[in-house]
Amino acid sequence: MQQIKYLLNDSDIPRQWYNILPDLPAGMLPPLHPATKQPVGPDDLAPLFPMGLIEQEVSPQRWIDIPPEVLDILVRWRPSPLIRAVALEKALGTPAKIFYKYEGVSPAGSHKPNTSIPQVYYNKKEGVKRIATETGAGQWGSALSLACNFFGVEAKVYMVKISYQQKPYRRVMMETWGGSVTPSPSNETNAGRKILAENPNSTGSLGIAISEAVEDAASRADTKYALGSVLNHVLLHQTIIGLEAKKQMKIAGVDPDVVIGCCGGGSNFYGLSAPFIQDKINGAKVDIVGCEPASCPTLTRGHFHYDFGDSVGMTPLLPMHTLGHTFMPPSIHAGGLRYHGMAPIVSEVLRQKLMRAEAFNQIECFQAALTFARCEGIIPAPESSHAIRGAINEALKAKEEGKEKNILFLLSGHGHFDMSAYEAFLANNLGDFELPQGEIDRAWNAIKDFPEAKEF
């Protein structure tokens, strides 16, 4: 039989995370304090994060040890499988080999526990009793609730209202693990009340939910804040995906020509691609592709500039590709990709031309997801459908050119809690949203006077 699954033993789980900062040819800009416009220091971050995570956020070390207590939990589902999509290859009639790293095997059904487990561990270690966070589609809120359950910490989740309404079983999942879930914007915070006063029918955004969670954490002595993407330490934890994938591709006997992931805040894309970006820095011929929604085109149409990570302006100013913190993305079903900014590391990787970005419309992504589901059997999360669209396009390009190609993409989670999206697609009730340039221009006006993202 042809081998299609490439599995690692429990003993093969990576013992360290990979930090790309020492390897970036042009380095990276620091976050700035919004009042002083000076680089943010550890003391500025201490009200929100435990020192163990702050140290990782600014660490110059290439390799950072994963604590045994974290490995003891991660090994329950890691290493995750690498699978060759032979049925999809056959359906496409492509000479390309398509491999996907599947993160839907985690208890939360996505890649998010790779960082929620260590984040809660470091909080617990420093005596934190309660953690506040936001969630878009619910994957991160589920993962944090899971981790808090394991370590006996209280979880408070502000869930983007449109996703709260579209994905009720994500809420039930969080509550099953003991999390408390509030639709955002809410009347529980000043940030939420401000948004509702301006727009009582607001469907919410990740930026708004972040504002509420940050305010919650900053106002209570027993509470810290946890973020599911964007920040350096979050992306660091996700590199376990790519480190496993490199081992598995060696078992398969091939090197990837193209590495693809979907991009919202940047964590799952970076988690798979970071070790391959390191190879590219060292001379490897590998194409790194980030795929985002055309309705929230941060990488493809955003500005590289300093901007707030939230909608109200409570976070440090981050150097990132952004549509502007006041940008309100349309209510597409890929809720985890509806974020106005991109992780500073991913933004820097794009700026240094170590990757490229593509944007896809909602319908073409669901078409790709349906093709994948009917070939491979797994129903993908709507977010992951963007990576599948990118992989299928690369496979069809290889067919057109008559060239063999090794394609690796990340299936960041399953879509079992997203069936309302598939129901709408199958009933032809989904549409595409062409984002007018005027929407981007309006949001840009709110940040154009911030410091430019250039050498500090």
Steps between C-alpha positions, in 0.01 A plus 500: 500500500608854430591687817284808551532564875831610647492459876749577774531319832419673827875515566546703180305800629718814477658601832563860396318781319670684214543879529565662161606840636876425504477385136303785340749671266370852567394447860166619634352824628391529866146566623456858622330647804204702360564794733879534481557342157801325657563124485286302742688340789419202724348726767250633244380146425497371859138603575380272220745209476704283736875557487564154352312602184644852493850347496401289199348803328838676488735202510809507273544122535446285191381195696282517811434192713144372532422432870442130587161590650393640163636200306310265731174653373595562137606137455137394548443588133840600368684433277212566261487307170635601163279358225546482125177599322517233230125505432511876450802465271313243290186715479705798384703291255814673618860375495549685830520323833279668758573455871304648789585528866177437692441688826135395539612210722532724806218490759390847389515397135759756394864611537417745779580276802865506390519844660211498748664219700835680551333838552282372783794302641715813533207691653428223750867481590490868603181466704246642254143397589305627199571566130300725266515460124314555173400256228378536144365173363538340843807287438722705730235537769450124494874437526543743789203352686654155453837614633350687795306186586821294505680747729209608722486862381178695432440591134305808386441519123366795298370344177440707186121540492445381141691179575319464833177500298626289207686236704304425820670166557837670526355682801370173644844346448663779702240470773546122513862562597394763755548821300270800539401646161366850423401627153708802399441793494340476843380726778755348740786734406548868418636399158193293423259767619678759285465287187132423572427868557640575155341197333239307703483234225874438483580139410842539659856438390814346641636849563196589713514171691870556568420844644247346737730220612796734552285738705367208706852375576642845573220580747541191721799403714424128470475500119746490210434519128565228241513547123448224244711650222707805394757528781848346479459250784174370352659437160802346673284229659345410164836412344458151641282440190770579247773324698295180492418552132869524409565163662199349323593636157840336543322169565304560180832557324417840351556868569206736449515733203205700634387549862151645547289616794196719559560842657283684750723611785782281369552225759408184308667617177817585689485185712532284189725725295756635751751212475471510120550878502821430691600265217417772247716750688780243474457464124227239448277541192160489668195716429320612818139613443253659742133486393251752637137601432448762232250668733770554766817533288753603763810374319395572143340844540595621848772747598819403685475748785477530876146440620305387804431129534144574617215723381483746790876563537601326822795295376854606410558620144611202292704511177280299267308482179164648595174620353468740794367419847165665420446270201187288541524183291184353345336206676652217298489148644879471536474690827855419606635698202299818569781704659615846393872431553762234446755362744812723501721198429294398196485864387878519524544173310286643219684834506832314467358306201533161669136421419218619274131549563182420308139597569196285416126556502269306731321292235813374325635394840185305586515339156853386580391376844217298346736343247742412778226358725362280222847371411670469838198468731596772746272805518736797538453807714402800282830663593697202368308509172717795397812285525324222309407748227863604477620138489250404228603800293866398528413141404304616194790725403732198517255311278492781247879522494545122502738525795530291814473703817486425873231707671464518878210679668355523848151376568477700820174347626181315418169666421268289713376808686470704182225308325272803481758647262493188283120499515495857368750415227315188385174698490667771287443753775861614526637796309834663438581845626707731284670730746488860371827690518309775679453271801874450525567871447265597783672265744842618379414857592477393865862380509690695236637741761639218715877434480604346173619140517863564406834472674452629855 
